[in-house]
Amino acid sequence: KGNALEGLTFVLTGTLPTYTRDQAKEIIESMGGKVSSSVSKKTSYVLAGEDAGSKLTKAQTLGIPILDEEAFQQMLA
């Protein structure tokens, strides 16, 4: 699928409308990105769905860009 996400690290949080977390992880990894379980300064983006919790709060505190599923899909296009 290409390497559109190469060098980027994503953290998934909450429930996404159309993807399971496993599906989103597979998409990210297939395009060269990485998925981490925790938010840090090295996180490129947080992909946040419904009922996102402490990871979303930490991302906001650290100033990490937060994507919803629609914005994530636009990155893939």
C-alpha positions as CSV (number, residue, x, y, z in Angstrom):
1,K,0.0,0.0,0.0
2,G,3.0,2.3,0.0
3,N,4.8,4.0,2.8
4,A,2.6,7.0,3.4
5,L,2.9,6.6,7.1
6,E,6.6,5.7,7.3
7,G,8.3,7.2,10.3
8,L,5.1,8.0,12.1
9,T,4.0,6.5,15.4
10,F,0.3,6.3,16.2
11,V,-1.5,5.5,19.5
12,L,-5.1,4.2,19.2
13,T,-7.7,5.0,21.8
14,G,-11.4,4.7,22.1
15,T,-13.8,2.9,19.8
16,L,-13.5,3.8,16.1
17,P,-16.8,4.0,14.0
18,T,-15.8,1.6,11.2
19,Y,-12.5,0.0,12.1
20,T,-11.6,-2.3,14.9
21,R,-8.3,-1.4,16.6
22,D,-6.7,-4.4,15.0
23,Q,-7.8,-3.3,11.5
24,A,-6.5,0.2,12.1
25,K,-3.2,-1.2,13.4
26,E,-2.8,-3.4,10.3
27,I,-3.5,-0.4,8.0
28,I,-0.9,1.7,9.8
29,E,1.7,-1.0,9.8
30,S,1.1,-2.0,6.2
31,M,1.8,1.7,5.2
32,G,5.1,1.9,7.2
33,G,3.8,3.4,10.4
34,K,4.2,2.1,14.0
35,V,1.5,1.6,16.6
36,S,2.4,2.2,20.3
37,S,0.3,1.4,23.3
38,S,1.2,4.5,25.2
39,V,1.4,8.2,24.4
40,S,4.8,9.9,24.6
41,K,6.7,12.8,23.1
42,K,7.6,10.4,20.3
43,T,4.0,9.9,19.3
44,S,3.1,11.5,16.0
45,Y,-0.6,11.2,16.2
46,V,-3.4,9.8,18.4
47,L,-6.2,8.2,16.6
48,A,-9.2,8.8,18.9
49,G,-12.6,7.3,18.7
50,E,-15.7,7.2,21.0
51,D,-15.0,7.0,24.8
52,A,-11.3,7.9,24.4
53,G,-9.8,8.1,27.9
54,S,-6.5,9.0,29.5
55,K,-4.5,8.6,26.4
56,L,-6.5,11.4,24.7
57,T,-6.0,13.6,27.8
58,K,-2.2,12.9,27.8
59,A,-2.0,13.7,24.1
60,Q,-3.7,17.0,24.6
61,T,-1.3,17.8,27.5
62,L,1.7,17.0,25.3
63,G,0.3,18.9,22.3
64,I,0.2,15.8,20.1
65,P,-2.1,16.0,17.1
66,I,-5.4,14.1,17.5
67,L,-7.1,12.5,14.5
68,D,-10.6,11.2,14.2
69,E,-11.3,8.4,11.8
70,E,-12.3,10.7,9.0
71,A,-9.0,12.7,9.3
72,F,-7.1,9.3,9.4
73,Q,-8.8,8.1,6.2
74,Q,-7.8,11.4,4.5
75,M,-4.1,10.7,5.4
76,L,-4.4,7.4,3.7
77,A,-5.9,8.7,0.5
